[in-house]
Amino acid sequence: MHRFYLPPERVTEGELTLDERESHHAATVLRVREGERVAVLDVAGRELMCTVATVDKRATRFTVQQQNRTERLPYRITLLQAMTKGKSMDFIIQKATELCVHRVVTLAAGRSVAQVENGAAKVEKWRAIAIDSIKQCGSPWLPVIEPPVTPREFLARGEVFDLPLIASLQGRTRHPREYVSEYETEHGSKPDSIGIWIGPEGDFTPEEGNEILSAGAHPITLGRAILRSETAALYCLSVLNYDMQAPQAPRAG
């Protein structure tokens, strides 16, 4: 079944009209037909099951048959991702969306090769990539994507996570699963919010790493191999999602 995107403010009870971009995709690329069943996502938790009413490359219309609402996951993962070169940042946004990340904070780290000019334009591009990813995977929630800031600028906000983590190549590190388990044992529940810092090619500078650790982040290992930044991000998100969605361990006594 084909899926389409419509902003929440344009969702109505009976009939929906796609914007020109989505209409063109429906009419000329997917070639939908009148009466065909399709799904519409508003990326704010709603999935609308529809039938195609009229096909027009500028304004395709659907008739709503049923609305389903999906609540957010009971935890929020923020990916604090240093900008990477080439199309690898696009790949990170795409796959992080599929892995239900709550937010992506893009970082202009000291060793980031990627340019940080036109931050607003970059965010719009990444948002479009995330929307296309949602249409592919069927997740009804769009992650928040923030424009580039330096690690120090983000730390200056004073934002607090229940469990802050940093992928580290230096010093004493532990597997992220150990920190989740330790938090659950100490608090009787899993963390509501997790922040995971991922460095660029060459990792964070020693100064950046020390500042992040001093702010309370726990250093984690990603195994014996040295991973690319995009691989590290997906590894962390996959492991954390698996652990966070696993049944809570019974408390002793």
N, C-alpha and C positions, 0 to 999 in steps of 0.2 A: 504494500500500500504506500502510495506517495504521501510525503509530509510536506507541509508548507508553513511559512512563518507569517504571523500577523501581530503587530504590536497590541498590547493589552487594551489600549484606549480605543482601538478600532474593532474590538470584538463585541458583537451584538447577539441577541438571543436567536433571531430567526435566520438571517442571511448575512453572509460575509462577502466583502469585495477585496480581493488581493490588490496590492499596489502594483505599479507597472513592472517593476523588476520581477516580482514573483509571478505575475500574470504572464509575462513573456516566457519565463521558464516553464510554466505549466502548459502554455499553448504551443510553443515552438520546439521546446527541448523534450519534455515528457509526453507531449501530445495527449493530454487527458481528454476524455470524451464525456459528453453530457450523460448523467446518471451514474458515472463511476464513483466509487467510494474512495474518499481521501481523508487525511487527518490534517488538522491545523493546530500548531503549537503557538501559544502566546509568550513562551519562555518565561512566564511568571507563575507556572504551576498548572496551567490548564491545557488539556488536549481536547479538541472538538472533533467529533466524528461527523463527517459531512458527505453530501453527494454533490457532484458538479451540476450546477444549474445552467450556466452559460459559459462558453469558452471565448475569450477575447484577449489578445496579446497585450492589451492595455488595462483591462479591468475584468478579469475572470471572477465569476460569482459562484459561491457555494451555498447550499442550504444546510443548516445545522440540524443534525439528527439527535446528537447526544453530547453532553459535556462531562468530562472526567477531570477531577482535580487530584493532583499528587502533591503531598506535603514534602517539604524539604527534608533532607536527611537530618537526624537529630544532632548532628555535629557539623562544624564548619571548619574546613581546611583552607587556609590562605597560603598560596604558593608565592613566596618572595623570590622571584626569579631574575637573576642577572641576565641582561640582554645578551643574546648570542648572535653570531654572524650569519649572513645568508638567510636561507629560508628555514633555518632550524627553529627560530622563534615562532614562526607560523605553525610549525609542527608541534611545538610545545603547547601553544594555545589550543590547537585542535584536539590533541590527545588529553590535555588536562580537562577540557570540557567534557569529553567522553567519560572521564573518570570522576565527574561530578564535583570538581573543585568549586568552592564557594566564591573565591576571589583570587585574582592574579595581580600582584603588585610587581610591576616591571622595574628593574633596578639598573641604573647607570653606574655600574661598579668600576673601580679603578682599572681593572684589566679587561673590561668589556671592549671588544673590537668594534661592535656595532655602533653606528652613529645614533645620537639621541635627538637630532633635530626633528622638527615637525611631530612633536609628541602627540598632539591631538589627532593628526592624520593617521599616525600609527595605531592609535587606540581604535579609531573607526575601522581601519582595515582588520585589526585583530577581532573586533566585535563581529564583523561580517563573517570571518572565518569560524568563530564560535557558533554563530547562528547556523551556518551550513553544517557544522558538526552535529549540532542538536537535531537538525532535520534528518541526518543520517542515522543517529543512534537512538532517537526517540526520547531523550531526556527532556523534561518540560521546563527546566530551570537554566537560565543563562547566567554564567559567572560574571561578577563585577570585574572589569579590567581597568586598571589604573595606569595613568601615564607615567613615564620614567621619573624616578627620583633616585638620589644617591642613598646608599645604606644609612649614612649619617642623618640625612634628612628624614628618612622613615623613622629611625630610632628617636629622633627629636619629638615625634608626635606623642611618645609615651604610651603607645598602644600595648595592651597586655593580652597575651594568649595563655590559656590554661596550660598548654604544653608547647613551648617554643623549642624548635630543633634546628640544627645547622649541619648539613653534610660537610664533613671535615676530613682532610687527609693528614692532619697533624694531631699529635697528642693522644690522650686516652679517649677512645670512643666506644660507644655501645650500640647495639642494634636498636632501631627505633621501637621494635616490639617490646624490648625491656622497659623502655620509658613509659609506654602505654600501660603495661602490666603494673609497673610500680605506682603509677598515678592511680590506677583503679584500686589497688590494695590500700593506698593511703587515704583516698577520698570516698571509697565505696561506690564509685561510678566512674565511667570513662570520661575523658575531657570533653567539654562542649566545644572548645576552639583549639585548633592546632595551627601554628605558624611554622612553615618549613623553608629555611633559607638554602638556596642553591646558587653556587658561584658560577662565574663565567669560565671560558677557556683559561686555564692557568689558575683557577680558584680566586677567592677573595684575596686582597692584599693582606699581609700580616696585621696591619693597622685595622682594616675593616673587620677581619676575623676576631681580633681581640675586643673590639667595640661591641660586636654582636654577642660574643660570649659574656662580656661584662654586663650586658643587658639581661642576661638570664637564659640564653639559648643553650640547650644541651647538645654536645657534639655527638653525631651519629656516624657509624660506619656503613658503607654500602657494599661491603665485601672486599675481597682481595684485589680485584681489578680496579684500575682507575677508569671511571666511566666518563663519557662525554656529558656535557651539561644537560642536554636534552634527555639522555638515557637516565641520568641521576634523578631528574625531576619525575619521570614516569615510574621509575623504581620506587621512589618514596611514596608517591601518591597511591600506587597499587598496594604496597605493603600496609600503609596506614588505613586505606579503605578496608582491606581484608580484616585487619585487627579490630577496627572500630565496629565493623558489622558482625563480628563473631559474637556468639552468645556470651553474656557477662558471666564471669566465673562466680560460683556460689561462695559466699563469705563463710569463713571458718566459724564454728560455734553456733 
